[in-house]
Amino acid sequence: MSLSADLAPADVERAARHFGAAAHERADCGWRFCCPSCAGWDFGPTLPLVTYVRVWLHGGRLPGGALGGAACLDCGHITSPHPVDIPTD
């Protein structure tokens, strides 16, 4: 099983909203994401999800552009979000 299976559901939800997933759910290998364009489930971040959450989200800033986006292997849809600062305690 991948390391992403150990990520907190709230962190995955926040990351998925940022990179534009229409939906997300746990899968055998961790998490999977639904494309907002074609509703296919071969959609995901351009960075490993573990990096996205542990380095960027917990580091206080979700990246923008291609670094913070996601892509769909079914239809080719690509997201390019704006960077977002996350308050850290």
C-alpha positions as CSV (number, residue, x, y, z in Angstrom):
1,M,0.0,0.0,0.0
2,S,1.3,3.5,-0.8
3,L,2.1,6.1,1.8
4,S,-0.9,8.2,0.7
5,A,-3.2,5.7,2.4
6,D,-2.0,7.0,5.8
7,L,-2.9,10.6,5.0
8,A,-5.6,12.3,7.1
9,P,-8.9,12.4,5.1
10,A,-9.3,16.2,5.9
11,D,-5.8,16.9,4.4
12,V,-6.6,14.9,1.3
13,E,-10.0,16.7,1.0
14,R,-8.2,20.1,1.3
15,A,-5.6,19.1,-1.4
16,A,-8.3,17.7,-3.7
17,R,-10.3,20.9,-3.5
18,H,-7.2,22.9,-4.3
19,F,-6.2,21.0,-7.4
20,G,-9.8,20.8,-8.6
21,A,-11.0,17.2,-8.1
22,A,-14.7,16.8,-8.6
23,A,-14.7,14.0,-5.9
24,H,-12.3,11.8,-4.1
25,E,-12.4,8.5,-2.3
26,R,-10.2,5.9,-0.6
27,A,-8.9,3.2,-2.9
28,D,-6.9,0.0,-2.3
29,C,-3.7,1.8,-3.1
30,G,-4.4,5.1,-1.3
31,W,-6.8,7.7,-2.8
32,R,-8.4,8.3,-6.2
33,F,-9.8,11.5,-7.7
34,C,-12.6,12.2,-10.1
35,C,-12.0,14.6,-13.1
36,P,-14.3,17.7,-13.1
37,S,-14.4,17.6,-16.9
38,C,-15.2,13.9,-17.9
39,A,-16.0,12.4,-14.5
40,G,-13.3,9.7,-15.0
41,W,-11.3,8.5,-12.1
42,D,-7.9,8.7,-13.7
43,F,-7.4,12.3,-12.4
44,G,-4.7,13.3,-9.9
45,P,-2.2,15.8,-8.8
46,T,1.0,16.4,-10.7
47,L,3.0,15.9,-7.5
48,P,2.8,12.7,-5.4
49,L,-0.1,13.2,-3.0
50,V,2.2,12.6,0.0
51,T,4.4,15.5,-1.1
52,Y,1.4,17.7,-1.8
53,V,0.0,17.2,1.8
54,R,3.1,16.8,4.0
55,V,5.4,19.3,2.3
56,W,3.1,21.9,0.8
57,L,-0.2,21.8,2.9
58,H,1.6,21.3,6.2
59,G,4.3,23.8,5.1
60,G,1.7,26.5,4.9
61,R,1.4,27.1,1.1
62,L,-0.4,25.1,-1.6
63,P,1.4,25.7,-4.9
64,G,-0.2,27.1,-8.0
65,G,0.2,26.5,-11.7
66,A,1.4,23.2,-13.1
67,L,3.1,22.4,-9.8
68,G,-0.1,22.6,-7.8
69,G,-2.4,21.3,-10.5
70,A,-3.8,18.0,-11.6
71,A,-4.3,16.2,-14.9
72,C,-6.7,13.6,-16.2
73,L,-5.4,10.6,-18.1
74,D,-8.8,9.9,-19.6
75,C,-9.6,13.2,-21.3
76,G,-6.4,15.3,-20.9
77,H,-8.1,18.0,-18.7
78,I,-5.5,20.0,-16.7
79,T,-6.0,22.3,-13.8
80,S,-3.8,25.2,-12.8
81,P,-4.9,26.6,-9.5
82,H,-3.7,29.9,-7.9
83,P,-1.3,29.4,-4.9
84,V,-2.9,29.6,-1.5
85,D,-1.3,30.5,1.8
86,I,-2.4,28.1,4.6
87,P,-2.3,29.4,8.2
88,T,-0.2,27.2,10.3
89,D,-0.3,27.0,14.1
